[in-house]
Amino acid sequence: MVKYDFDRQIERRGTGALKTDALEAGYGKADLLPLWVADMDFETPPFIIEALRKRLEHPILGYTIEPADYWPVVQEWILKHHGWKVEREWLRYIPGIVKGIGMVINAFLKPDEKVIIQPPVYHPFRLVPEGNRREVVYNPLIENADGSYSMDFENLEAVCDEKCRLLILSNPHNPAGILWDAESLRRLAAFCHSRGIIVVSDEIHCDMALWGLRHIPFATVSPEAAACSITFAAPSKTFNIAGVVSSYSIVSDPLLRERFYSYLKANEYDDAPIFAPIATIAAYREGEEWRRQMLDYVEGNIESVISYCAANIPAIKPLRPQASFLVWIDCRGLALSHEELVELFVGKAGLALNDGAMFGAPGFMRLNVGCPRATLLTALERLRCAVNSLNDIE
């Protein structure tokens, strides 16, 4: 068995990496330790690099067709890992999940129809509808006593009107790392189906369930869920290939499928570029051991964050994620304003995280722990010193 090295520190500056090379534009400082953009600092699996390299040995990069084993490999992966038997006709390539949300909006929604989101949640869920001139309706999650979240169905009933046509679901949830339980998903499906609301379920983190837990695909929980849903997924988060746009759509309902896939085809959005199928096939065919080792390492990083904060920065409380490499940290115990909190992380600690306000939750930060442990421990030590400096000022 190959032992993969997740401790290796790789310099990404100067490669066009968003995480490093956009720091100056995003934070006003280029020398921050970047723990924000949701890709990992681990080496992309070597079998994926090799598959891409092999194709690059051919001197012509012309128009291509999808490899015959592309969709069978995807179907096999989904069945093996999620117990979902996906038919070939349900699947199509899409050029990115955020772009796919915009495509659903334009394929299905009239200009006066609305989109429901459940903050705190991934900020493009708000930005894409707004950018497409659709009104966004907020159905905030309930924060539980232990820091976890639940869906607020009473509020959903109250805020939903006849113009609400789409609900965007984060499953697993970004930024809080929630694996939604079957009962919550069934209840959501029943509500949306009864109102004629389409659910777009963003399941890009589905293969990163932690601690032996399992992800439940939204479309599998009930006939109503299958009838009202469009599911988006990809190998990109799990196998660290975000730059190889490898997303796909799953639609089991024939009416939704015909309308959405006709829209994709008419605009040629469903043509997979040359490297996406190659990377996907390599990831799903050869990546299980790498995935397991990566998740073990990420779990160790999460434990490091939780134990370090408890021992050294008790005012900061990380929520243990059930999935993904993103940790939602509650900084409200510091009693800082939003501006003061950003200054603490950026100005004093020299760290670039995503601040909670963009997700709809000021007082929180989203920490990316998909990095070598030494990098993470450096970040935590910087944060400890910055927090201690607040006490010195007082």
Secondary structure as the mmCIF struct_conf table of DSSP 4:
data_model
#
loop_
_struct_conf.conf_type_id
_struct_conf.id
_struct_conf.beg_label_comp_id
_struct_conf.beg_label_asym_id
_struct_conf.beg_label_seq_id
_struct_conf.end_label_comp_id
_struct_conf.end_label_asym_id
_struct_conf.end_label_seq_id
BEND BEND1 PHE A 6 ASP A 7
TURN_TY1_P TURN_TY1_P1 ARG A 13 GLY A 16
HELX_RH_AL_P HELX_RH_AL_P1 LEU A 18 ASP A 21
TURN_TY1_P TURN_TY1_P2 ALA A 22 ALA A 22
HELX_RH_AL_P HELX_RH_AL_P2 LEU A 23 TYR A 27
BEND BEND2 GLY A 28 GLY A 28
BEND BEND3 ALA A 30 LEU A 32
STRN STRN1 LEU A 33 PRO A 34
BEND BEND4 VAL A 37 ASP A 39
BEND BEND5 ASP A 41 PHE A 42
HELX_LH_PP_P HELX_LH_PP_P1 GLU A 43 PRO A 45
HELX_RH_AL_P HELX_RH_AL_P3 PRO A 46 LEU A 56
TURN_TY1_P TURN_TY1_P3 GLU A 57 GLU A 57
BEND BEND6 HIS A 58 PRO A 59
TURN_TY1_P TURN_TY1_P4 ALA A 68 ASP A 69
HELX_RH_AL_P HELX_RH_AL_P4 TYR A 70 HIS A 82
HELX_RH_3T_P HELX_RH_3T_P1 ARG A 88 TRP A 90
STRN STRN2 LEU A 91 TYR A 93
BEND BEND7 PRO A 95 PRO A 95
HELX_RH_AL_P HELX_RH_AL_P5 ILE A 97 PHE A 108
TURN_TY1_P TURN_TY1_P5 PRO A 111 ASP A 112
STRN STRN3 LYS A 114 ILE A 117
BEND BEND8 PRO A 119 PRO A 120
TURN_TY1_P TURN_TY1_P6 HIS A 123 HIS A 123
HELX_RH_AL_P HELX_RH_AL_P6 PRO A 124 GLY A 131
TURN_TY1_P TURN_TY1_P7 ASN A 132 ARG A 133
STRN STRN4 VAL A 136 TYR A 138
HELX_LH_PP_P HELX_LH_PP_P2 PRO A 140 LEU A 141
STRN STRN5 ILE A 142 GLU A 143
HELX_LH_PP_P HELX_LH_PP_P3 ASN A 144 ASN A 144
TURN_TY1_P TURN_TY1_P8 ALA A 145 ASP A 146
BEND BEND9 GLY A 147 GLY A 147
STRN STRN6 TYR A 149 SER A 150
HELX_RH_AL_P HELX_RH_AL_P7 PHE A 153 VAL A 159
TURN_TY1_P TURN_TY1_P9 GLU A 162 LYS A 163
STRN STRN7 CYS A 164 SER A 170
BEND BEND10 ASN A 171 PRO A 172
TURN_TY1_P TURN_TY1_P10 ASN A 174 ALA A 176
HELX_RH_AL_P HELX_RH_AL_P8 ALA A 182 ARG A 195
TURN_TY1_P TURN_TY1_P11 GLY A 196 GLY A 196
STRN STRN8 ILE A 198 ASP A 202
TURN_TY1_P TURN_TY1_P12 ILE A 204 HIS A 205
HELX_RH_3T_P HELX_RH_3T_P2 CYS A 206 MET A 208
STRN STRN9 ALA A 209 ALA A 209
TURN_TY1_P TURN_TY1_P13 TRP A 211 GLY A 212
HELX_RH_3T_P HELX_RH_3T_P3 PHE A 218 THR A 220
BEND BEND11 VAL A 221 VAL A 221
HELX_RH_AL_P HELX_RH_AL_P9 PRO A 223 CYS A 228
STRN STRN10 SER A 229 ALA A 233
BEND BEND12 PRO A 235 PRO A 235
TURN_TY1_P TURN_TY1_P14 SER A 236 ASN A 240
TURN_TY1_P TURN_TY1_P15 ALA A 242 GLY A 243
BEND BEND13 VAL A 244 VAL A 244
STRN STRN11 TYR A 248 ILE A 250
BEND BEND14 ASP A 253 ASP A 253
HELX_RH_AL_P HELX_RH_AL_P10 PRO A 254 ALA A 266
TURN_TY1_P TURN_TY1_P16 ASN A 267 ASP A 270
TURN_TY1_P TURN_TY1_P17 ILE A 274 ILE A 274
HELX_RH_AL_P HELX_RH_AL_P11 PHE A 275 GLU A 286
HELX_RH_AL_P HELX_RH_AL_P12 GLU A 288 ASN A 312
TURN_TY1_P TURN_TY1_P18 PRO A 314 ALA A 315
STRN STRN12 LYS A 317 LEU A 319
BEND BEND15 GLN A 322 GLN A 322
STRN STRN13 ALA A 323 ALA A 323
BEND BEND16 SER A 324 PHE A 325
STRN STRN14 LEU A 326 ASP A 330
HELX_RH_3T_P HELX_RH_3T_P4 ARG A 332 LEU A 334
HELX_RH_AL_P HELX_RH_AL_P13 HIS A 338 VAL A 342
HELX_RH_PI_P HELX_RH_PI_P1 GLU A 343 LYS A 348
TURN_TY1_P TURN_TY1_P19 ALA A 349 ALA A 349
STRN STRN15 LEU A 351 ALA A 352
STRN STRN16 ASN A 354 ASP A 355
HELX_RH_3T_P HELX_RH_3T_P5 GLY A 356 PHE A 359
TURN_TY1_P TURN_TY1_P20 GLY A 360 GLY A 360
TURN_TY1_P TURN_TY1_P21 PRO A 362 GLY A 363
STRN STRN17 PHE A 364 ASN A 368
BEND BEND17 CYS A 371 CYS A 371
HELX_RH_AL_P HELX_RH_AL_P14 ARG A 373 ILE A 393
#
